[in-house]
Amino acid sequence: MKIVALRNLACASFIVGVVLSVSASAEVGVVVAEDTPGCDYFVIETSGGYTLAEWYGGVVSIWEGEKVFGDFHSYGFKDIHIEGRGKMRVWLEDYWMSEDDAGEYFYGNCN
Protein backbone atom coordinates (compact mmCIF):
# COMPACT_ATOMS: atom_id res chain seq x y z
CA MET A 1 0.00 0.00 0.00
CA LYS A 2 2.89 2.36 0.83
CA ILE A 3 4.52 1.69 -2.56
CA VAL A 4 1.31 2.59 -4.43
CA ALA A 5 0.93 5.78 -2.37
CA LEU A 6 4.57 6.76 -3.03
CA ARG A 7 4.19 6.06 -6.76
CA ASN A 8 1.00 8.19 -6.90
CA LEU A 9 2.78 10.99 -5.02
CA ALA A 10 5.74 10.80 -7.40
CA CYS A 11 3.43 10.95 -10.46
CA ALA A 12 1.51 13.90 -9.03
CA SER A 13 4.77 15.72 -8.24
CA PHE A 14 6.04 15.14 -11.78
CA ILE A 15 2.82 16.49 -13.34
CA VAL A 16 2.86 19.58 -11.11
CA GLY A 17 6.53 20.15 -12.01
CA VAL A 18 5.82 19.95 -15.73
CA VAL A 19 2.87 22.36 -15.47
CA LEU A 20 4.88 24.83 -13.41
CA SER A 21 7.88 24.72 -15.76
CA VAL A 22 5.67 25.39 -18.81
CA SER A 23 3.92 28.25 -17.02
CA ALA A 24 7.20 29.73 -15.81
CA SER A 25 8.73 29.75 -19.30
CA ALA A 26 5.74 31.47 -20.96
CA GLU A 27 5.81 35.24 -21.08
CA VAL A 28 2.63 37.25 -20.63
CA GLY A 29 1.54 39.96 -23.02
CA VAL A 30 -1.52 42.03 -23.87
CA VAL A 31 -2.74 42.74 -27.40
CA VAL A 32 -2.71 46.52 -27.88
CA ALA A 33 -3.33 46.86 -31.64
CA GLU A 34 -5.32 44.64 -34.02
CA ASP A 35 -7.72 44.99 -36.91
CA THR A 36 -9.26 41.54 -37.41
CA PRO A 37 -10.65 40.26 -39.66
CA GLY A 38 -9.24 42.83 -42.10
CA CYS A 39 -5.56 42.53 -41.17
CA ASP A 40 -3.36 39.61 -40.05
CA TYR A 41 -0.90 41.83 -38.14
CA PHE A 42 -1.13 42.78 -34.47
CA VAL A 43 0.99 44.18 -31.65
CA ILE A 44 1.58 42.64 -28.21
CA GLU A 45 2.78 44.73 -25.27
CA THR A 46 5.19 42.82 -23.02
CA SER A 47 7.40 43.69 -20.06
CA GLY A 48 10.27 44.27 -22.53
CA GLY A 49 8.41 46.52 -24.97
CA TYR A 50 6.26 45.76 -27.99
CA THR A 51 6.27 42.57 -30.08
CA LEU A 52 5.19 42.64 -33.72
CA ALA A 53 3.19 39.60 -34.83
CA GLU A 54 1.47 38.19 -37.90
CA TRP A 55 -1.29 35.56 -37.77
CA TYR A 56 -0.58 32.21 -39.49
CA GLY A 57 -3.16 29.80 -38.09
CA GLY A 58 -5.18 28.53 -35.18
CA VAL A 59 -7.64 30.86 -33.45
CA VAL A 60 -8.87 33.08 -36.27
CA SER A 61 -9.24 36.43 -34.51
CA ILE A 62 -7.60 38.32 -31.69
CA TRP A 63 -8.86 41.42 -29.90
CA GLU A 64 -7.30 44.38 -28.14
CA GLY A 65 -7.02 43.76 -24.42
CA GLU A 66 -6.66 39.97 -24.70
CA LYS A 67 -4.01 38.37 -22.52
CA VAL A 68 -1.63 36.10 -24.44
CA PHE A 69 1.13 33.71 -23.36
CA GLY A 70 4.22 32.54 -25.22
CA ASP A 71 7.81 33.27 -26.20
CA PHE A 72 7.57 36.91 -27.29
CA HIS A 73 11.28 37.74 -27.22
CA SER A 74 12.67 35.89 -30.22
CA TYR A 75 12.05 35.86 -33.96
CA GLY A 76 10.22 33.32 -36.08
CA PHE A 77 7.19 31.06 -35.95
CA LYS A 78 5.67 30.63 -32.49
CA ASP A 79 2.59 29.09 -30.95
CA ILE A 80 0.98 31.53 -28.55
CA HIS A 81 -1.93 30.89 -26.23
CA ILE A 82 -4.86 33.27 -25.97
CA GLU A 83 -6.33 33.25 -22.50
CA GLY A 84 -9.53 31.23 -22.48
CA ARG A 85 -9.67 30.80 -26.28
CA GLY A 86 -6.89 28.52 -27.50
CA LYS A 87 -3.71 28.45 -29.53
CA MET A 88 -2.62 30.65 -32.42
CA ARG A 89 0.34 30.22 -34.80
CA VAL A 90 2.16 33.50 -35.45
CA TRP A 91 5.29 34.88 -37.07
CA LEU A 92 7.13 37.26 -34.72
CA GLU A 93 8.64 39.95 -36.91
CA ASP A 94 10.37 41.92 -34.16
CA TYR A 95 10.40 42.43 -30.39
CA TRP A 96 11.52 44.94 -27.72
CA MET A 97 10.18 47.66 -30.01
CA SER A 98 9.22 51.15 -28.88
CA GLU A 99 5.57 52.20 -28.90
CA ASP A 100 6.19 54.55 -31.86
CA ASP A 101 7.96 51.88 -33.93
CA ALA A 102 5.24 49.32 -33.13
CA GLY A 103 2.55 51.78 -34.22
CA GLU A 104 4.39 52.51 -37.46
CA TYR A 105 4.68 48.78 -38.18
CA PHE A 106 1.00 48.12 -37.42
CA TYR A 107 -0.45 51.05 -39.39
CA GLY A 108 1.99 50.46 -42.25
CA ASN A 109 0.75 46.89 -42.63
CA CYS A 110 -2.94 47.37 -41.84
CA ASN A 111 -3.93 50.48 -43.82
C-alpha positions in Angstrom: 0.0 0.0 0.0 2.9 2.4 0.8 4.5 1.7 -2.6 1.3 2.6 -4.4 0.9 5.8 -2.4 4.6 6.8 -3.0 4.2 6.1 -6.8 1.0 8.2 -6.9 2.8 11.0 -5.0 5.7 10.8 -7.4 3.4 11.0 -10.5 1.5 13.9 -9.0 4.8 15.7 -8.2 6.0 15.1 -11.8 2.8 16.5 -13.3 2.9 19.6 -11.1 6.5 20.1 -12.0 5.8 19.9 -15.7 2.9 22.4 -15.5 4.9 24.8 -13.4 7.9 24.7 -15.8 5.7 25.4 -18.8 3.9 28.2 -17.0 7.2 29.7 -15.8 8.7 29.8 -19.3 5.7 31.5 -21.0 5.8 35.2 -21.1 2.6 37.3 -20.6 1.5 40.0 -23.0 -1.5 42.0 -23.9 -2.7 42.7 -27.4 -2.7 46.5 -27.9 -3.3 46.9 -31.6 -5.3 44.6 -34.0 -7.7 45.0 -36.9 -9.3 41.5 -37.4 -10.6 40.3 -39.7 -9.2 42.8 -42.1 -5.6 42.5 -41.2 -3.4 39.6 -40.0 -0.9 41.8 -38.1 -1.1 42.8 -34.5 1.0 44.2 -31.6 1.6 42.6 -28.2 2.8 44.7 -25.3 5.2 42.8 -23.0 7.4 43.7 -20.1 10.3 44.3 -22.5 8.4 46.5 -25.0 6.3 45.8 -28.0 6.3 42.6 -30.1 5.2 42.6 -33.7 3.2 39.6 -34.8 1.5 38.2 -37.9 -1.3 35.6 -37.8 -0.6 32.2 -39.5 -3.2 29.8 -38.1 -5.2 28.5 -35.2 -7.6 30.9 -33.4 -8.9 33.1 -36.3 -9.2 36.4 -34.5 -7.6 38.3 -31.7 -8.9 41.4 -29.9 -7.3 44.4 -28.1 -7.0 43.8 -24.4 -6.7 40.0 -24.7 -4.0 38.4 -22.5 -1.6 36.1 -24.4 1.1 33.7 -23.4 4.2 32.5 -25.2 7.8 33.3 -26.2 7.6 36.9 -27.3 11.3 37.7 -27.2 12.7 35.9 -30.2 12.1 35.9 -34.0 10.2 33.3 -36.1 7.2 31.1 -36.0 5.7 30.6 -32.5 2.6 29.1 -31.0 1.0 31.5 -28.6 -1.9 30.9 -26.2 -4.9 33.3 -26.0 -6.3 33.3 -22.5 -9.5 31.2 -22.5 -9.7 30.8 -26.3 -6.9 28.5 -27.5 -3.7 28.4 -29.5 -2.6 30.6 -32.4 0.3 30.2 -34.8 2.2 33.5 -35.4 5.3 34.9 -37.1 7.1 37.3 -34.7 8.6 40.0 -36.9 10.4 41.9 -34.2 10.4 42.4 -30.4 11.5 44.9 -27.7 10.2 47.7 -30.0 9.2 51.2 -28.9 5.6 52.2 -28.9 6.2 54.5 -31.9 8.0 51.9 -33.9 5.2 49.3 -33.1 2.5 51.8 -34.2 4.4 52.5 -37.5 4.7 48.8 -38.2 1.0 48.1 -37.4 -0.4 51.0 -39.4 2.0 50.5 -42.2 0.7 46.9 -42.6 -2.9 47.4 -41.8 -3.9 50.5 -43.8 
